[in-house]
Amino acid sequence: MAWDFETEPDFQRKLDWMDEFVREEIEPMDLVFRGPADPFDPSLEGPARVMAPLKKIVQQQGLWACHLGPELGGQGYGQVKLGLMNEILGRSRFAPTVFGTQAPDTGNQEILARFGTPEQKRRYLEPLMAGEIASCYSMTEPQAGSDPGQFICSARLEGDEWVINGEKWYASHADFARFLLVVVVTNPDVPIHQGASILIVDRDTPGLEVIRNTAVGMRDEPGTGVHGHLRFDNCRVPAENILGKPGQGFEVAQSRLGGGRIHHAMRTVGMLKRALDMMCERALSRRTKGELLSEKQLTQEKIADSYTQITQFRLHVLYAAWLIDKHQSYNREVRREIAAVKAAMPGVLKDVIYRALHLHGSLGMSNDTPLMSMWATVPEMGIVDGPTEVHKITVAKQLLREREAAKDLFPDYYYPKAVERAREKIAKVLELEVGNL
Ligand SMILES: Cc1cc2nc3c(=O)[nH]c(=O)nc-3n(C[C@H](O)[C@H](O)[C@H](O)COP(=O)(O)OP(=O)(O)OC[C@H]3O[C@@H](n4cnc5c(N)ncnc54)[C@H](O)[C@@H]3O)c2cc1C
């Protein structure tokens, strides 16, 4: 029987262990290291020291860096199981780092494992997999994000070096990354999908400058945050620092973005479940006009609608994960499903987090609960890894490509035509039966 919504008891035991470990050991870090302390920055003394023994425990449990399968040097259990794990990790800001599954390192590991040379793997992938360093993936430019055709940051080969010139934008973790994977135009004479390459740039390479950092929302002081505006001014890297072949940049990038998008969605399920928990607790605790909020039908509707939307979204995420496991690739069918999930994500977040905020009244508006931070992720998830419109276009184009236009003025399902066809078919059966008598 192919359809099965049950988790194997052995793996469920691991999930139960994770659930308790995240709540008891990791969530306190979210509360103590708020503000500028970033879970992804390995150089931050305090968080790094608290995380080190926790990472060891995760490794002993065999749950470290589970996004990579054994064929890529990891110990992954596949995307469905990773989805169930990420639902738990999505509750906490620090949990993905403690489990070695934080973005953008996961995607970077995936492409280094797939396309890296043995030397690139030794130098960049191994310390990254061990959680010793951070990395950055830099594609977006100040003048172009969703339309790669407008990318102009370029690299030309001079002797045995690539010389990079141009600017990049919103390069997450560029400041503290040990290295960056940078998408550059290496052949401007062909379409970008054939003319871009990915170069590995050590963070301390002369000619690479972080002009300014940006943060999401209003959480940090202007000019701080983890998303870098970069300038490359005759920045030289060795010729062998190309990941994959010249011109293969988009193919390499594609195999990273699929994973990145679905992992965001998996963690989002965790955040949504947490918001529902908070909504229910508040409804069961707050009394107004002589009764609990939970006794009011309009509150019950909010809870029921949230539960239904979360369940629908969760099943869609797990279905997309199951497709990746089945095909072991990001083929067209898989890409469509990931795009559909990615496009649905901000809508579900908006509805559920808004209801949770709203039910908390003024407390929900304050900075004394996680709710406002969750609210900031609503527009973020509609932009990060490409805006919703672009993903909807992917879904729609694929569906339309698989279908045909009507052959004449009226469609096939136009009743007069359809009924005539049905009558003919049934008449044939009746004739046959009569003939057989
Ligand atoms: C938190 C965060 C982290 C990020 N991290 C990274 C990173 O590490 N590395 C990196 O390279 N980039 C990163 N980005 C950048 C991200 O990939 C881009 O923001 C995204 O691709 C959109 O590009 P843009 O911002 O230039 O928006 P634009 O391309 O200017 O799009 C703006 C809006 O125009 C509309 N639009 C665009 N295209 C279409 C279309 N085809 N049809 C209809 N409407 C359209 C949409 O409404 C869209 O929201 C990050 C972004 C965020 C928010």
The ligand as an ORCA input file, in Angstrom:
! r2SCAN-3c Opt
* xyz 0 1
  C      15.796     37.556      4.320
  C      16.367     37.510      2.953
  C      17.560     36.805      2.750
  C      18.133     36.778      1.483
  N      19.308     36.125      1.322
  C      19.909     36.116      0.119
  C      21.168     35.494     -0.047
  O      21.743     34.939      0.897
  N      21.746     35.520     -1.280
  C      21.155     36.134     -2.332
  O      21.717     36.096     -3.424
  N      19.949     36.754     -2.210
  C      19.323     36.766     -1.009
  N      18.113     37.404     -0.853
  C      17.565     38.140     -1.975
  C      16.358     37.463     -2.610
  O      16.752     36.314     -3.306
  C      15.718     38.514     -3.536
  O      15.223     39.535     -2.690
  C      14.599     37.956     -4.389
  O      15.113     37.107     -5.384
  C      13.800     39.083     -5.067
  O      14.636     39.963     -5.725
  P      14.508     41.549     -5.475
  O      14.601     41.797     -4.013
  O      15.484     42.222     -6.352
  O      13.035     41.917     -5.900
  P      12.544     42.241     -7.382
  O      13.118     41.253     -8.333
  O      12.760     43.680     -7.654
  O      11.015     41.957     -7.230
  C      10.178     42.859     -6.494
  C       8.731     42.536     -6.743
  O       8.430     42.671     -8.126
  C       7.412     41.748     -8.480
  N       7.894     40.810     -9.505
  C       9.153     40.427     -9.739
  N       9.196     39.551    -10.772
  C       7.928     39.399    -11.199
  C       7.325     38.643    -12.233
  N       8.026     37.850    -13.044
  N       5.969     38.730    -12.381
  C       5.234     39.523    -11.574
  N       5.763     40.267    -10.582
  C       7.098     40.205    -10.395
  C       7.061     40.970     -7.217
  O       5.965     41.591     -6.586
  C       8.318     41.120     -6.391
  O       8.093     40.930     -5.014
  C      17.501     37.435      0.397
  C      16.303     38.126      0.604
  C      15.740     38.170      1.868
  C      14.471     38.920      2.075
*
